[in-house]
Amino acid sequence: MQPSQDLLQRCRKNNRKAHNELYRLCFAYLLAICLRYTSNREDAEAILNQGFLKIITHLDKYNKEIPFKSWCSRVMVNTIIDEFRRDKKRRDHQSEIDLNDADHLSPVDWNEAAQQLDAEELERLIQELPETSRAVFNLYAIEGFSHKEIGKLLGLSDGTSKWHVSFARKTLQEKLKVITKQLLSISLMF
C-alpha cells in the first residue's frame, strides 16, 4: 500500500478523484485496523472514514521518509483513541465488570489452542471482549504501546491498563480452553 507521489500530490491539491483513489487503495488495510477495536463493521467503517479524513487533511504533515502505511496506521490508531475518549462518558455510565468474575478463570496451553485456531477465529474472540479491555489489549499486544502510554492516551492509570490486559488474556485463555475442548471432543468422535 504505497501510493505514488503523484497521487499524494493530487490529494494535497484537493483532487476528489485522487482522494477516492487513495481511499480505495487504503480501505482494506485501514478497515482491518478499525475492526480490531470495534464490535461491528459499521462502527469500524465510521471510524475509518473519520481517520481517512484526517489522513487527507494532514497529508502536508506526511514525511515521505516514513512508509505511508506506517503513517496511516498511526493516524488511524490515534483516531480510534480519540473516538474511545469521546465515548468514555457512555462507558462510564455502564455497569462495571465484576472483578471477581476474572478470578475463576484457569490457565490454558496457548500452543495447543493456537495450533487449532486460525487468525479469523482468534480475531472473533478478541471482538467479544468488553470494549475497554479490547482497546487496551489491542494497543498493548498489537500496537506495542506501554501501559504508561495507554494510560495517558485513554485516561486510565497504569494499573488499570495492566488489569485490562490481564483480564483480556485470561478471558481469551478461557475461551480458547473451551474451544480446544470442543475441538478435541469432535476429533475423538472421528
C-alpha beads as a LAMMPS data file, in Angstrom:
LAMMPS data file: protein, C-alpha beads

190 atoms
189 bonds

1 atom types
1 bond types

-500.0 500.0 xlo xhi
-500.0 500.0 ylo yhi
-500.0 500.0 zlo zhi

Masses

1 110.0

Atoms # bond

1 1 1 0.000 0.000 0.000
2 1 1 2.420 2.637 -1.155
3 1 1 0.680 5.353 -3.164
4 1 1 2.635 7.155 -5.813
5 1 1 3.980 10.614 -5.089
6 1 1 1.804 11.839 -7.964
7 1 1 -1.328 10.501 -6.249
8 1 1 -0.356 12.106 -2.946
9 1 1 0.354 15.403 -4.687
10 1 1 -3.046 15.342 -6.392
11 1 1 -4.654 14.608 -2.995
12 1 1 -2.832 17.575 -1.472
13 1 1 -4.356 19.738 -4.223
14 1 1 -7.789 18.578 -3.042
15 1 1 -8.488 16.489 -6.162
16 1 1 -11.620 14.466 -5.284
17 1 1 -10.827 11.682 -7.761
18 1 1 -7.388 11.329 -6.193
19 1 1 -8.996 11.172 -2.727
20 1 1 -11.248 8.365 -3.939
21 1 1 -8.297 6.514 -5.475
22 1 1 -6.308 6.794 -2.238
23 1 1 -9.345 5.688 -0.215
24 1 1 -9.738 2.549 -2.341
25 1 1 -6.021 1.844 -2.036
26 1 1 -6.047 2.145 1.769
27 1 1 -9.513 0.813 2.567
28 1 1 -8.814 -2.873 3.301
29 1 1 -5.705 -2.181 5.371
30 1 1 -7.299 0.584 7.451
31 1 1 -10.543 -1.345 7.899
32 1 1 -8.590 -4.270 9.368
33 1 1 -7.113 -1.905 11.963
34 1 1 -10.524 -0.465 12.821
35 1 1 -12.148 -3.893 13.104
36 1 1 -9.682 -4.832 15.838
37 1 1 -11.061 -2.061 18.022
38 1 1 -14.784 -2.111 17.247
39 1 1 -17.530 -4.630 17.756
40 1 1 -19.087 -4.379 14.300
41 1 1 -18.279 -3.426 10.731
42 1 1 -20.486 -0.323 10.687
43 1 1 -18.618 1.239 13.618
44 1 1 -15.298 0.251 12.039
45 1 1 -16.249 1.929 8.752
46 1 1 -17.408 5.057 10.562
47 1 1 -14.072 5.357 12.379
48 1 1 -12.223 4.542 9.161
49 1 1 -13.957 7.450 7.456
50 1 1 -13.057 9.797 10.313
51 1 1 -9.451 8.627 10.164
52 1 1 -9.278 8.891 6.388
53 1 1 -10.499 12.480 6.592
54 1 1 -7.619 13.173 8.996
55 1 1 -5.207 11.468 6.589
56 1 1 -6.404 13.660 3.705
57 1 1 -6.395 16.883 5.708
58 1 1 -2.947 16.223 7.190
59 1 1 -1.153 14.945 4.102
60 1 1 1.071 18.008 4.241
61 1 1 2.484 16.597 7.516
62 1 1 3.371 13.249 5.925
63 1 1 7.140 12.723 5.718
64 1 1 7.966 10.643 2.636
65 1 1 10.932 9.138 4.527
66 1 1 8.429 7.174 6.602
67 1 1 6.451 4.380 4.909
68 1 1 2.985 5.683 4.065
69 1 1 1.428 2.524 5.512
70 1 1 3.032 3.180 8.916
71 1 1 1.982 6.815 8.905
72 1 1 -1.615 5.890 8.011
73 1 1 -1.667 3.250 10.760
74 1 1 -0.598 5.813 13.344
75 1 1 -3.225 8.315 12.182
76 1 1 -5.900 5.605 12.303
77 1 1 -4.917 4.366 15.777
78 1 1 -4.906 7.962 17.032
79 1 1 -8.383 8.436 15.535
80 1 1 -9.563 5.292 17.308
81 1 1 -8.114 6.583 20.575
82 1 1 -9.856 9.942 20.066
83 1 1 -13.153 8.143 19.458
84 1 1 -12.552 5.985 22.529
85 1 1 -12.066 9.103 24.659
86 1 1 -15.225 10.715 23.249
87 1 1 -17.184 7.579 24.016
88 1 1 -15.767 7.269 27.541
89 1 1 -18.703 9.073 29.161
90 1 1 -21.125 6.487 27.812
91 1 1 -18.960 3.625 29.001
92 1 1 -18.513 5.189 32.424
93 1 1 -22.266 5.030 32.941
94 1 1 -22.482 1.359 32.041
95 1 1 -22.185 -1.233 34.742
96 1 1 -18.628 -2.140 35.646
97 1 1 -17.221 -5.625 35.142
98 1 1 -17.276 -7.594 38.342
99 1 1 -13.595 -8.057 39.112
100 1 1 -14.375 -11.275 40.945
101 1 1 -15.558 -12.865 37.683
102 1 1 -11.972 -12.967 36.418
103 1 1 -10.760 -14.943 39.447
104 1 1 -12.300 -18.240 38.354
105 1 1 -10.501 -18.356 35.004
106 1 1 -7.934 -21.106 34.710
107 1 1 -4.820 -21.253 32.514
108 1 1 -4.738 -22.966 29.134
109 1 1 -1.870 -24.136 26.964
110 1 1 -1.661 -21.355 24.336
111 1 1 0.407 -23.503 21.972
112 1 1 -2.223 -26.239 21.911
113 1 1 -5.035 -23.767 21.282
114 1 1 -3.113 -21.751 18.708
115 1 1 -2.489 -24.850 16.625
116 1 1 -6.208 -25.490 16.441
117 1 1 -7.353 -21.946 15.668
118 1 1 -6.967 -19.732 12.684
119 1 1 -6.412 -15.976 12.806
120 1 1 -10.033 -15.162 11.998
121 1 1 -11.297 -17.189 14.937
122 1 1 -8.832 -15.515 17.290
123 1 1 -9.858 -12.107 15.976
124 1 1 -13.509 -13.021 16.563
125 1 1 -12.675 -13.923 20.162
126 1 1 -10.927 -10.588 20.658
127 1 1 -14.024 -8.837 19.267
128 1 1 -16.077 -10.444 22.043
129 1 1 -14.017 -8.764 24.774
130 1 1 -15.571 -5.792 26.583
131 1 1 -14.850 -2.536 24.744
132 1 1 -12.269 -1.080 27.121
133 1 1 -10.437 -4.370 27.598
134 1 1 -10.392 -4.923 23.819
135 1 1 -8.969 -1.448 23.173
136 1 1 -6.281 -1.740 25.851
137 1 1 -5.376 -5.281 24.758
138 1 1 -5.042 -4.214 21.110
139 1 1 -2.964 -1.153 21.982
140 1 1 -0.665 -3.242 24.182
141 1 1 -0.420 -6.575 22.364
142 1 1 -0.820 -5.484 18.742
143 1 1 0.290 -1.852 18.543
144 1 1 3.065 -2.171 21.126
145 1 1 2.145 0.722 23.417
146 1 1 3.363 0.583 27.023
147 1 1 0.908 0.646 29.934
148 1 1 2.053 4.161 30.755
149 1 1 1.353 5.324 27.181
150 1 1 -2.025 3.574 27.136
151 1 1 -2.899 5.177 30.442
152 1 1 -2.128 8.647 29.087
153 1 1 -3.952 8.004 25.816
154 1 1 -7.125 6.592 27.355
155 1 1 -7.195 8.420 30.660
156 1 1 -6.518 5.298 32.727
157 1 1 -3.990 4.533 35.428
158 1 1 -1.097 2.206 34.571
159 1 1 -2.615 -0.348 36.936
160 1 1 -5.984 -0.200 35.228
161 1 1 -4.303 -0.691 31.855
162 1 1 -2.457 -3.722 33.229
163 1 1 -5.689 -5.084 34.673
164 1 1 -7.473 -4.808 31.310
165 1 1 -4.635 -6.645 29.532
166 1 1 -4.640 -9.330 32.219
167 1 1 -8.424 -9.630 32.085
168 1 1 -8.362 -9.863 28.275
169 1 1 -5.674 -12.548 28.348
170 1 1 -7.482 -14.587 30.978
171 1 1 -10.781 -14.264 29.129
172 1 1 -9.176 -15.291 25.849
173 1 1 -7.436 -18.201 27.556
174 1 1 -10.737 -19.407 28.995
175 1 1 -12.458 -19.135 25.603
176 1 1 -9.559 -20.927 23.943
177 1 1 -9.780 -23.667 26.545
178 1 1 -13.478 -24.186 25.765
179 1 1 -12.837 -24.214 22.018
180 1 1 -9.916 -26.604 22.419
181 1 1 -12.078 -28.996 24.433
182 1 1 -14.752 -28.823 21.750
183 1 1 -12.231 -29.490 19.002
184 1 1 -10.731 -32.395 20.916
185 1 1 -14.148 -33.947 21.554
186 1 1 -15.031 -33.593 17.863
187 1 1 -11.755 -35.165 16.765
188 1 1 -12.272 -38.069 19.196
189 1 1 -15.646 -38.742 17.588
190 1 1 -13.944 -39.496 14.281

Bonds

1 1 1 2
2 1 2 3
3 1 3 4
4 1 4 5
5 1 5 6
6 1 6 7
7 1 7 8
8 1 8 9
9 1 9 10
10 1 10 11
11 1 11 12
12 1 12 13
13 1 13 14
14 1 14 15
15 1 15 16
16 1 16 17
17 1 17 18
18 1 18 19
19 1 19 20
20 1 20 21
21 1 21 22
22 1 22 23
23 1 23 24
24 1 24 25
25 1 25 26
26 1 26 27
27 1 27 28
28 1 28 29
29 1 29 30
30 1 30 31
31 1 31 32
32 1 32 33
33 1 33 34
34 1 34 35
35 1 35 36
36 1 36 37
37 1 37 38
38 1 38 39
39 1 39 40
40 1 40 41
41 1 41 42
42 1 42 43
43 1 43 44
44 1 44 45
45 1 45 46
46 1 46 47
47 1 47 48
48 1 48 49
49 1 49 50
50 1 50 51
51 1 51 52
52 1 52 53
53 1 53 54
54 1 54 55
55 1 55 56
56 1 56 57
57 1 57 58
58 1 58 59
59 1 59 60
60 1 60 61
61 1 61 62
62 1 62 63
63 1 63 64
64 1 64 65
65 1 65 66
66 1 66 67
67 1 67 68
68 1 68 69
69 1 69 70
70 1 70 71
71 1 71 72
72 1 72 73
73 1 73 74
74 1 74 75
75 1 75 76
76 1 76 77
77 1 77 78
78 1 78 79
79 1 79 80
80 1 80 81
81 1 81 82
82 1 82 83
83 1 83 84
84 1 84 85
85 1 85 86
86 1 86 87
87 1 87 88
88 1 88 89
89 1 89 90
90 1 90 91
91 1 91 92
92 1 92 93
93 1 93 94
94 1 94 95
95 1 95 96
96 1 96 97
97 1 97 98
98 1 98 99
99 1 99 100
100 1 100 101
101 1 101 102
102 1 102 103
103 1 103 104
104 1 104 105
105 1 105 106
106 1 106 107
107 1 107 108
108 1 108 109
109 1 109 110
110 1 110 111
111 1 111 112
112 1 112 113
113 1 113 114
114 1 114 115
115 1 115 116
116 1 116 117
117 1 117 118
118 1 118 119
119 1 119 120
120 1 120 121
121 1 121 122
122 1 122 123
123 1 123 124
124 1 124 125
125 1 125 126
126 1 126 127
127 1 127 128
128 1 128 129
129 1 129 130
130 1 130 131
131 1 131 132
132 1 132 133
133 1 133 134
134 1 134 135
135 1 135 136
136 1 136 137
137 1 137 138
138 1 138 139
139 1 139 140
140 1 140 141
141 1 141 142
142 1 142 143
143 1 143 144
144 1 144 145
145 1 145 146
146 1 146 147
147 1 147 148
148 1 148 149
149 1 149 150
150 1 150 151
151 1 151 152
152 1 152 153
153 1 153 154
154 1 154 155
155 1 155 156
156 1 156 157
157 1 157 158
158 1 158 159
159 1 159 160
160 1 160 161
161 1 161 162
162 1 162 163
163 1 163 164
164 1 164 165
165 1 165 166
166 1 166 167
167 1 167 168
168 1 168 169
169 1 169 170
170 1 170 171
171 1 171 172
172 1 172 173
173 1 173 174
174 1 174 175
175 1 175 176
176 1 176 177
177 1 177 178
178 1 178 179
179 1 179 180
180 1 180 181
181 1 181 182
182 1 182 183
183 1 183 184
184 1 184 185
185 1 185 186
186 1 186 187
187 1 187 188
188 1 188 189
189 1 189 190
